[in-house]
Amino acid sequence: MPTRMLAFSLLLAVSCLAPGCHGLEEEKVISLPAESDNEAQMTVADKDAPPAATESVISDAEYREIAEEAFIYGFPMVMNYGVMNEYFLNPDSSQYKCPINQLFNTARVYTPKDTAVVTPNSDTPYSFICADLRAEPLVLTVPKIDPKRYFSFQLIDMYTFNYGYIGSRTTGNDGGTYMIAGPSWQGEKPEGIDKVFPCETDFSLAVIRTQLFDAADLENVKEVQAGYHAQPLSAFLKQPAPESAAKIDWPAVDEKAIKANPFAYLNFVLQLCPATGPAAAEKDLRAKFAKIGVEAGKPFDVDKLTDAQKESLAAAMKSGMEKIAARAGSFGKLINGWSIGAAFGDRDFFHGDWALRAAAAKAGIYGNDAIEATYPLAHSDAAGNPLDGSQHNYTLTFAKDEFPPVQAFWSITMYDGKTQLLIENPIDRYLINSPMLPNLQKNEDGSLTIYIQKDSPGKEKEPNWLPAPDGPIYMVMRLYWPKEMPPSILPPGEGSWQPPGIHPAD
């Protein structure tokens, strides 16, 4: 039976993570060489250890202020751990992909049954790898790929920073060999490695997207995916493997436990994020968090807090979630009902703006840098009224030759406005994208109208139908590798190209 996974659910009204994925025979796992069994045990947040911050040494107001900041800071990190647990740590999860340090290919696009990540992309079959970088780096090999086919390896650390890219835009389609190195690795770039990507955290996620042109193209995508390889550096160099890193006692992702004590999960994640290198800038921040017991590897026993601390903690969680929700609804510039902004990037991009990082995760965790993919978001029509498929039918019309200016491709994906998940519909269509253009019907003046409604607009218009939910609508436009020269959507919200508005059709 599927089990609902709420990564950092707390008071999460929209960004709940849930399971429901069904496995297909086309899915393959590419295994790495077996690691040594010489593993030490590392137990996380010992339940018998003394609780942290059980006596009030700061005022209630300061306790609440610190707790709110820690909540906002930790929101995406714990949300990320929840996905990591579902995908790579819990074989009983319906969302499970493969063990850590193995590369997994999904030879299909996502459907409503894929619910571990909100606002999932249904354009590109995904591949994934969760890398343990503690003992040694991981080497990724990419085959030569048709220059017409877009692909990208998005490298994400435990902070949810995008710290590097391999792909069409950055490294090209001629293939190559790349290395991901953790914070403890020291050394020169090995021979045969094209580029080294330093990661701030002990674990890293790679989200791999491979463009699918149409259903008939799936076998070609499988062939490309089969060329993706991952192996430890020692295997790449044909040298003995180093001693294995300590074994981790991974905490289960439990909805009740997360709601009751999110800070315990944050304390666990923090020990995988050493405050070294660029993260050394966080030392003062972490010292502040430690005043209330938010500290790497330490237990956080809510039951042993004072009544005043419990009250402050609950208030901080509530106000923190409200600030995240408000920021998620306000970042970017509103243009014709579409919110356009940049919300994803590396450490330098966020520059300590933890509310923006949390809001980005709430809107759709693992989003790309704007230069890799820009995401106009729509909850409202061109007049600013909420989109609701139970109340209206809508149209979206691109004028002749005014499609989104991209180097790769673009899409418009429909989601349930309440869950931010793909919706079931009678034609199993979750998006309309540029590869579909030859099969769409143009208007007499060369423009293209997309019909957005819960019921079919009729057989004649059905090729242009984007099925909507019977209720609130959430739409995401994905512009992969947007052009930088005008007309362009870049810089996000300031570019010369603007998406057309969504209008009620009735």
VOGU-3710 file (C-alpha; in Angstrom, 3 decimals, decimal comma):
1> mptrmlafsl> 0,000/0,000/0,000  1,307/3,485/-0,763  2,247/5,584/2,248  2,064/9,369/2,211  5,470/10,987/2,660  5,465/14,503/4,045  8,953/15,899/3,938  8,817/18,654/6,516  5,024/18,694/6,310  4,430/20,624/9,538
11> llavsclapg> 1,853/23,211/8,593  2,451/22,586/4,895  -0,754/23,386/3,072  0,513/22,789/-0,457  3,970/21,241/-0,635  3,137/17,848/0,884  5,156/15,017/-0,604  3,209/11,851/-1,220  3,823/8,473/-2,835  1,960/6,539/-5,455
21> chgleeekvi> 4,566/5,761/-8,126  4,063/2,617/-10,161  7,106/0,711/-11,432  7,453/-0,125/-15,110  9,488/-2,838/-16,785  11,399/-0,218/-18,754  13,043/1,145/-15,593  16,666/0,008/-15,142  19,240/0,269/-12,381  22,916/0,644/-13,232
31> slpaesdnea> 24,915/-0,654/-10,262  28,307/0,478/-9,086  31,052/-1,931/-7,980  30,343/-3,334/-4,513  31,852/-1,412/-1,624  33,877/-2,871/1,224  31,973/-4,287/4,205  34,414/-2,568/6,545  31,937/-0,022/7,845  31,853/1,676/11,207
41> qmtvadkdap> 28,464/2,416/12,726  27,440/6,070/13,007  24,315/6,514/15,100  22,474/9,762/14,577  20,821/11,826/17,327  21,062/9,238/20,102  17,679/9,154/21,811  19,330/8,477/25,190  21,619/11,498/24,996  20,804/14,563/27,120
51> paatesvisd> 18,266/16,849/25,483  19,431/20,207/24,198  18,259/23,566/25,482  15,899/22,337/28,173  16,414/25,331/30,403  15,577/28,797/29,286  18,749/30,917/29,125  17,270/33,385/26,657  14,046/35,319/26,610  10,887/33,795/25,169
61> aeyreiaeea> 10,903/36,432/22,431  14,477/35,589/21,411  13,714/31,859/21,571  10,805/32,332/19,203  12,832/34,560/16,848  15,659/32,016/16,607  13,244/29,108/16,197  11,447/30,862/13,349  14,723/31,581/11,576  15,879/27,990/12,049
71> fiygfpmvmn> 12,542/26,700/10,741  12,804/28,776/7,568  16,497/27,918/7,145  15,869/24,189/7,551  12,630/23,875/5,570  14,160/22,936/2,180  16,918/20,838/3,763  14,489/18,590/5,608  12,163/18,537/2,604  15,134/17,349/0,547
81> ygvmneyfln> 15,899/14,635/3,093  12,306/13,452/2,841  12,654/12,964/-0,913  16,060/11,347/-0,433  14,512/8,911/2,036  11,662/8,021/-0,310  13,874/7,621/-3,383  17,066/6,032/-2,048  16,793/4,885/1,587  13,415/3,225/2,084
91> pdssqykcpi> 12,941/0,160/-0,158  9,361/-0,141/1,094  8,442/3,266/-0,321  6,307/3,285/-3,442  8,634/6,030/-4,708  11,836/4,021/-4,166  14,365/4,179/-7,028  17,645/2,541/-6,023  20,284/2,463/-3,261  22,752/5,276/-2,711
101> nqlfntarvy> 25,628/5,382/-5,239  23,648/3,679/-7,971  22,292/5,402/-11,072  18,616/4,914/-11,818  16,867/5,568/-15,132  13,146/6,187/-15,471  12,332/5,357/-19,066  9,042/7,257/-19,062  7,717/10,674/-18,164  6,042/11,423/-14,846
111> tpkdtavvtp> 2,292/10,931/-14,352  -0,220/11,653/-11,550  1,035/8,528/-9,806  4,403/10,193/-9,158  3,858/12,202/-6,007  7,105/12,360/-4,009  8,021/15,737/-5,539  5,591/18,604/-6,069  5,178/20,165/-9,541  7,017/17,285/-11,260
121> nsdtpysfic> 8,289/17,773/-14,787  6,530/15,544/-17,332  8,658/16,681/-20,290  11,810/14,682/-19,797  12,359/11,152/-18,503  14,370/11,442/-15,311  17,491/9,668/-14,154  18,738/9,992/-10,580  21,726/9,297/-8,421  22,281/10,028/-4,741
131> adlraeplvl> 26,024/10,127/-4,138  27,777/9,415/-0,834  30,934/11,521/-1,133  32,436/10,861/2,295  34,908/8,092/1,391  35,769/9,226/-2,129  34,461/11,242/-5,096  32,037/9,910/-7,695  32,815/9,923/-11,414  30,034/10,505/-13,964
141> tvpkidpkry> 30,426/9,589/-17,629  28,162/11,049/-20,303  27,946/9,648/-23,857  27,906/11,669/-27,044  24,311/12,799/-27,599  22,551/14,096/-30,713  23,004/17,902/-30,630  19,274/18,313/-31,236  18,464/16,542/-27,964  18,615/18,599/-24,767
151> fsfqlidmyt> 19,911/16,971/-21,597  21,186/18,155/-18,233  22,716/16,812/-15,022  21,607/19,175/-12,259  23,878/18,775/-9,209  22,166/19,574/-5,906  23,654/19,491/-2,405  21,960/18,919/0,957  21,274/22,651/1,280  19,327/22,370/-2,017
161> fnygyigsrt> 21,856/24,632/-3,732  22,419/23,960/-7,442  26,205/23,805/-7,348  26,900/22,656/-10,897  25,597/21,536/-14,297  26,647/19,002/-16,887  24,625/19,180/-20,088  23,777/20,740/-23,421  24,109/24,329/-22,198  27,236/23,989/-20,063
171> tgndggtymi> 29,412/21,133/-21,316  27,838/20,343/-24,699  26,611/17,124/-26,286  29,983/15,607/-27,248  30,219/13,523/-24,075  32,721/13,667/-21,229  33,822/12,464/-17,808  33,198/14,521/-14,688  33,883/14,149/-10,978  31,803/15,175/-7,952
181> agpswqgekp> 33,998/15,727/-4,877  32,776/16,097/-1,303  34,029/18,578/1,302  36,639/16,166/2,693  38,342/15,450/-0,636  41,692/17,071/-1,362  43,788/16,606/-4,462  44,384/17,578/-8,052  42,043/16,824/-10,916  42,778/13,217/-11,942
191> egidkvfpce> 43,861/12,416/-15,472  40,891/11,615/-17,685  38,498/13,882/-15,765  37,189/16,832/-17,778  35,946/18,855/-14,801  35,648/18,581/-11,023  32,490/19,795/-9,262  33,141/20,477/-5,557  30,117/19,772/-3,327  29,767/21,431/0,100
201> tdfslavirt> 27,908/18,496/1,650  28,653/14,817/2,261  25,821/13,700/0,006  24,700/15,024/-3,353  21,731/14,486/-5,610  21,989/14,525/-9,391  18,712/15,082/-11,232  19,187/14,105/-14,869  16,773/15,204/-17,594  16,815/13,742/-21,113
211> qlfdaadlen> 14,538/15,300/-23,713  11,785/13,114/-25,176  10,468/14,361/-28,528  7,366/12,145/-28,646  6,149/8,676/-27,660  7,955/7,072/-30,598  11,223/8,575/-29,334  11,238/6,603/-26,071  13,594/3,881/-27,333  16,115/6,557/-28,326
221> vkevqagyha> 15,916/8,052/-24,839  16,578/4,622/-23,332  19,679/4,316/-25,481  20,940/7,695/-24,261  20,224/6,812/-20,647  22,105/3,527/-21,021  25,183/5,606/-21,782  25,080/7,433/-18,442  27,523/5,796/-16,014  28,641/6,435/-12,450
231> qplsaflkqp> 31,488/4,877/-10,481  33,705/5,659/-7,484  36,958/7,432/-8,275  38,963/4,377/-7,176  37,146/2,203/-9,726  37,695/4,816/-12,433  41,422/4,905/-11,619  41,525/1,106/-11,205  42,898/1,471/-7,694  41,921/-0,203/-4,381
241> apesaakidw> 38,867/1,364/-2,752  39,458/3,425/0,404  37,987/2,435/3,742  34,209/2,855/3,738  32,679/5,787/5,563  30,776/5,250/8,800  27,392/3,613/8,475  24,482/5,967/9,098  21,359/5,179/11,086  18,923/6,958/8,776
251> pavdekaika> 15,814/8,267/10,573  12,534/7,159/9,058  10,323/9,803/7,496  7,201/9,766/9,617  4,478/12,371/9,152  3,542/12,484/12,809  7,154/12,738/13,972  8,005/15,502/11,504  4,982/17,568/12,469  5,744/17,154/16,145
261> npfaylnfvl> 9,509/17,725/15,943  10,926/19,038/12,645  14,052/20,313/14,371  15,208/16,772/15,173  15,332/16,100/11,440  17,177/19,352/10,837  19,769/18,387/13,467  20,277/15,109/11,624  20,709/16,774/8,229  23,115/19,398/9,594
271> qlcpatgpaa> 25,731/16,776/10,478  25,917/15,918/6,775  26,587/19,593/6,008  29,968/20,482/7,568  30,478/24,189/8,207  33,668/24,306/6,151  34,622/25,984/2,909  31,886/28,352/1,711  29,600/27,045/4,484  32,011/28,467/7,075
281> aekdlrakfa> 30,091/31,708/6,599  27,240/30,024/8,490  29,203/29,483/11,705  27,649/32,481/13,472  24,196/31,469/12,290  24,639/27,929/13,545  25,940/29,215/16,865  22,736/31,211/17,182  20,625/28,140/16,385  22,548/26,151/18,996
291> kigveagkpf> 21,132/28,454/21,685  17,795/26,650/21,283  19,256/23,184/20,684  19,339/23,216/16,869  22,799/21,747/16,420  24,352/19,147/14,115  23,907/15,589/15,358  22,270/16,558/18,654  18,875/15,297/19,852  15,990/17,729/20,048
301> dvdkltdaqk> 13,513/16,440/22,613  10,396/18,599/22,488  8,893/16,798/25,484  11,708/18,065/27,718  11,245/21,710/26,799  9,544/24,089/29,194  5,949/25,061/28,564  7,108/28,522/27,499  9,602/27,038/25,045  6,969/24,721/23,593
311> eslaaamksg> 4,635/27,664/23,126  7,386/29,737/21,490  8,352/26,837/19,251  4,787/26,277/18,049  4,337/29,986/17,365  7,662/30,113/15,494  6,725/27,176/13,284  3,391/28,761/12,443  4,812/32,201/11,673  7,734/30,666/9,786
321> mekiaarags> 5,389/28,714/7,538  3,312/31,831/6,953  6,425/33,763/5,884  7,485/30,974/3,533  4,011/30,844/1,977  3,923/34,625/1,589  7,350/34,659/-0,047  6,379/31,807/-2,360  3,404/33,848/-3,513  5,338/37,051/-4,031
331> fgklingwsi> 8,754/36,370/-5,522  9,109/37,376/-9,106  7,243/39,926/-11,172  3,595/39,459/-12,183  3,208/39,724/-15,968  -0,139/38,918/-17,623  -1,035/36,740/-14,636  2,285/34,845/-14,721  4,768/35,213/-11,886  8,261/35,361/-13,367
341> gaafgdrdff> 11,384/35,408/-11,259  14,573/33,601/-10,335  14,254/31,399/-7,256  16,920/28,693/-7,648  20,686/28,778/-7,718  23,890/28,245/-5,802  25,010/29,648/-2,436  26,065/32,956/-3,961  22,674/33,326/-5,665  20,733/33,097/-2,371
351> hgdwalraaa> 23,310/35,105/-0,411  21,750/34,160/2,920  18,155/34,727/1,817  16,799/31,596/3,508  13,180/32,659/3,011  13,688/32,694/-0,763  15,331/29,268/-0,631  12,422/27,892/1,406  9,843/29,536/-0,864  11,553/28,041/-3,917
361> akagiygnda> 11,335/24,562/-2,386  7,676/25,100/-1,567  6,937/26,217/-5,133  8,712/23,169/-6,568  11,852/21,687/-5,057  14,835/21,051/-7,377  14,087/23,867/-9,771  16,812/24,912/-12,193  18,836/28,102/-12,347  16,973/30,619/-14,517
371> ieatyplahs> 19,626/30,445/-17,216  19,064/26,669/-17,468  15,271/26,832/-17,279  12,936/29,693/-16,423  9,556/28,918/-14,853  6,676/31,371/-15,264  3,988/30,300/-12,738  0,249/30,981/-12,987  -2,427/30,797/-10,297  -4,481/33,592/-11,837
381> daagnpldgs> -5,796/34,768/-15,193  -4,665/37,904/-17,003  -7,053/40,016/-14,901  -5,689/38,641/-11,652  -8,628/36,367/-10,827  -7,851/32,897/-9,411  -7,818/30,128/-12,010  -10,543/27,586/-11,268  -11,534/24,782/-13,638  -14,843/24,273/-11,832
391> qhnytltfak> -15,900/27,843/-12,623  -14,487/28,651/-16,054  -13,012/27,396/-19,291  -9,890/29,328/-20,351  -7,796/30,015/-23,425  -4,136/30,883/-23,867  -3,121/32,229/-27,278  0,390/32,661/-28,653  0,538/35,191/-31,466  2,172/34,120/-34,717
401> defppvqafw> 5,937/33,690/-34,328  5,791/34,705/-30,663  6,397/31,357/-29,011  8,767/31,264/-26,034  12,330/32,031/-27,218  14,426/29,033/-26,178  17,470/27,132/-27,414  16,038/23,777/-26,307  12,243/23,519/-25,899  9,295/24,882/-23,907
411> sitmydgktq> 6,222/23,410/-22,233  3,098/24,377/-20,280  2,142/21,860/-17,582  -1,130/21,608/-15,679  -1,299/20,840/-11,941  -3,966/20,556/-9,294  -3,958/23,929/-7,550  -4,348/22,295/-4,132  -1,638/19,629/-4,312  0,666/20,909/-7,099
421> llienpidry> 0,562/17,402/-8,575  -0,304/16,223/-12,085  -3,983/15,413/-12,624  -5,773/12,390/-14,027  -7,652/13,168/-17,256  -9,375/11,199/-20,032  -6,624/11,732/-22,625  -3,624/11,285/-20,281  -2,242/14,652/-21,320  -0,481/16,680/-18,655
431> linspmlpnl> 1,195/19,327/-20,779  1,530/20,930/-24,165  5,068/21,522/-25,391  6,949/22,730/-28,446  7,648/19,236/-29,869  3,848/18,877/-30,170  3,508/21,966/-32,402  3,288/20,069/-35,729  0,207/18,243/-34,394  -1,545/21,318/-32,996
441> qknedgslti> -4,103/23,379/-34,896  -3,139/26,942/-35,798  -5,654/29,754/-36,202  -6,115/31,422/-39,576  -3,748/34,238/-38,614  -1,015/31,770/-37,611  -1,584/32,108/-33,883  -2,033/29,127/-31,561  -4,839/28,829/-28,999  -4,639/26,329/-26,143
451> yiqkdspgke> -7,952/25,324/-24,540  -7,677/25,017/-20,763  -10,726/23,306/-19,257  -11,828/20,205/-17,377  -14,094/18,886/-20,153  -13,213/18,277/-23,777  -13,671/21,343/-26,023  -14,879/18,970/-28,732  -13,060/16,624/-31,094  -12,145/19,427/-33,481
461> kepnwlpapd> -10,318/21,398/-30,770  -9,117/18,439/-28,700  -5,576/18,445/-30,192  -5,102/21,826/-28,447  -6,768/20,788/-25,175  -4,827/21,029/-21,928  -7,078/19,218/-19,390  -7,651/21,147/-16,160  -8,742/20,026/-12,675  -12,288/20,457/-11,420
471> gpiymvmrly> -11,133/23,163/-9,031  -8,100/25,420/-8,452  -5,556/25,446/-11,277  -1,784/25,803/-11,041  0,166/26,078/-14,305  3,916/26,090/-14,889  5,603/27,191/-18,087  9,060/25,631/-18,494  11,485/27,369/-20,824  14,540/25,151/-21,196
481> wpkemppsil> 17,783/26,939/-22,043  16,129/30,323/-22,662  17,790/32,540/-25,224  19,843/35,369/-23,759  19,609/37,734/-26,726  16,345/39,678/-27,254  13,613/38,704/-27,514  14,276/36,848/-24,269  12,602/36,190/-20,953  15,969/36,878/-19,303
491> ppgegswqpp> 16,568/38,505/-16,912  13,480/36,849/-15,364  10,684/39,392/-15,112  12,660/42,021/-17,024  13,129/40,427/-20,439  11,593/41,705/-23,664  9,550/38,509/-24,225  6,444/38,160/-22,071  4,056/35,175/-21,821  0,499/35,807/-23,025
501> gihpad> -2,290/35,990/-20,461  -4,835/33,300/-19,676  -8,400/34,437/-20,356  -11,849/33,034/-19,419  -13,408/31,564/-22,554  -17,004/31,711/-21,307
//
